[in-house]
Amino acid sequence: MKNLYIVDYWVPFPSSEYGGMVIVIAESKQECHDLLLEWRDEYLNSHDARIMEKVDKAQVFALATEEESCVVDSFIT
């Protein structure tokens, strides 16, 4: 069963002035983390721990239908 994760953006000020959020469909926190790394591979080394911290704190909603795992949308500054 897949979940919808609403993940706060992990890049701190001043690189990201106001933050943002990323919406992800994933089966687990680990898959969500991995999808976010693929989505922004330039963060692989510099923000990896922050990404998992934000995934752990994300709002999570169970999906009623089976969907493909992916980054659905984002709003970041």
Secondary structure as UniProt FT lines:
FT   STRAND          3..8
FT   TURN            13..15
FT   STRAND          20..26
FT   HELIX           29..39
FT   HELIX           41..43
FT   TURN            44..46
FT   HELIX           48..56
FT   STRAND          59..62
FT   STRAND          70..76
//
